[in-house]
Amino acid sequence: MHEAFQHDFETGRWSGRIGFALHGVSFGIRFDDAAAGEVVRRIVPRAALPSDYLSSEHRFSLISAGGDGANGLFFDTRDFEPVLKFDRLDGGTEKGLETKFQFALALAAAPRLFFLHAGAVAIGNIGVLVLGRTGSGKTTLVGELLRRGADLCTDDCAILDPAGNLYPNPAPLAVRTGDGRAFRGPEEFGSIAASRVVPVALVVAARYEHGAAWAPEAEASGGGAFNVLGNLFYPPAIREFPRETLGFAGLIAKRGIYSGTRGEATEVAEWIFGTIGRGHG
């Protein structure tokens, strides 16, 4: 999380509070002990910038010392709706908390911002999305793109505006190992974190299958839009903001979505760089 964030201590049950903004949408979260505050610092998106808690549009509370079933993350500006309830805030809870928090941020930000289950990189002034849920192999492909000179925008949570612009949200890549996951920064791939907004010009939906050859097919606009909608962090946006959400998905689909089964990530990464080099988009 950005080093400029500072605790703003309150009296009473709250140990501190933090305000942050994501590309024009402001949020605030308060917490009831110092350990919870450190968790907050880790789960706030890397793209966030410090802002005033008191003027935030959307507020949350993280309670970790409540006991008797009171612990959890609550969405204060939605009538204290529970985002996630837990007995104890520890390492095992934190990943689930981060995922649920991203879901809640996506809910609050729609339709001004859209969150997608996708890896993303910047190649020059062009954004590339790698669609896919956990286990689809997108982290491996993102890592290979970084080795070839792309800048990291995100490993798992792509943030875009309705015009299809991709905002940097870099975090260490969660690389699968034999005994779990290891978190590796872009510098370990010879790359850097992206720092600029770029328009998405290419979308890849590659499913890993051992030994498969990459033979991508361009998706028709309707199928491509459906693929985008299927990777929304907050699917109810389709119902709540149909015009804006369908318009966003259709716009991304028109940029070019290519799907297929892949084997080695090196083959797909070479194809992506070649496609970009030929002036795609």
BELZI-V754299 format. One record per residue. N is the residue number from 1. BURIAL is b if it has 24 or more other C-alpha atoms within 12 Angstrom, else e. Layout:
((N BURIAL) (N BURIAL))
//
This chain:
((1 b) (2 b) (3 e) (4 e) (5 b) (6 e) (7 b) (8 e) (9 e) (10 e) (11 e) (12 e) (13 e) (14 b) (15 b) (16 b) (17 b) (18 b) (19 b) (20 b) (21 b) (22 b) (23 b) (24 e) (25 b) (26 b) (27 b) (28 b) (29 b) (30 b) (31 b) (32 b) (33 b) (34 b) (35 e) (36 b) (37 b) (38 b) (39 b) (40 b) (41 b) (42 b) (43 b) (44 b) (45 b) (46 b) (47 b) (48 b) (49 b) (50 b) (51 b) (52 b) (53 b) (54 e) (55 e) (56 b) (57 b) (58 b) (59 b) (60 b) (61 b) (62 b) (63 b) (64 b) (65 b) (66 e) (67 e) (68 e) (69 e) (70 e) (71 b) (72 b) (73 b) (74 b) (75 b) (76 b) (77 e) (78 e) (79 e) (80 e) (81 e) (82 b) (83 b) (84 b) (85 b) (86 b) (87 e) (88 b) (89 b) (90 e) (91 e) (92 e) (93 e) (94 b) (95 e) (96 e) (97 b) (98 b) (99 b) (100 b) (101 b) (102 b) (103 b) (104 b) (105 b) (106 b) (107 b) (108 b) (109 b) (110 b) (111 b) (112 b) (113 b) (114 b) (115 b) (116 b) (117 b) (118 b) (119 b) (120 b) (121 b) (122 b) (123 b) (124 e) (125 b) (126 b) (127 b) (128 b) (129 b) (130 b) (131 b) (132 b) (133 b) (134 e) (135 e) (136 b) (137 b) (138 b) (139 b) (140 b) (141 b) (142 b) (143 b) (144 b) (145 b) (146 b) (147 b) (148 b) (149 b) (150 b) (151 b) (152 b) (153 b) (154 b) (155 b) (156 b) (157 b) (158 b) (159 b) (160 b) (161 b) (162 b) (163 b) (164 b) (165 b) (166 b) (167 b) (168 b) (169 b) (170 b) (171 b) (172 b) (173 b) (174 b) (175 b) (176 e) (177 e) (178 e) (179 e) (180 e) (181 e) (182 e) (183 e) (184 b) (185 b) (186 b) (187 e) (188 e) (189 b) (190 e) (191 b) (192 b) (193 b) (194 b) (195 e) (196 b) (197 b) (198 b) (199 b) (200 b) (201 b) (202 b) (203 b) (204 b) (205 b) (206 b) (207 b) (208 b) (209 e) (210 e) (211 e) (212 e) (213 e) (214 b) (215 e) (216 b) (217 e) (218 e) (219 b) (220 e) (221 e) (222 e) (223 e) (224 b) (225 b) (226 b) (227 b) (228 b) (229 b) (230 b) (231 b) (232 b) (233 b) (234 b) (235 b) (236 e) (237 b) (238 b) (239 e) (240 e) (241 e) (242 e) (243 e) (244 b) (245 b) (246 b) (247 b) (248 b) (249 b) (250 b) (251 b) (252 b) (253 b) (254 b) (255 b) (256 b) (257 b) (258 b) (259 b) (260 b) (261 b) (262 b) (263 e) (264 b) (265 b) (266 e) (267 b) (268 b) (269 b) (270 e) (271 b) (272 b) (273 b) (274 e) (275 e) (276 b) (277 e) (278 e) (279 e) (280 e) (281 e))
//
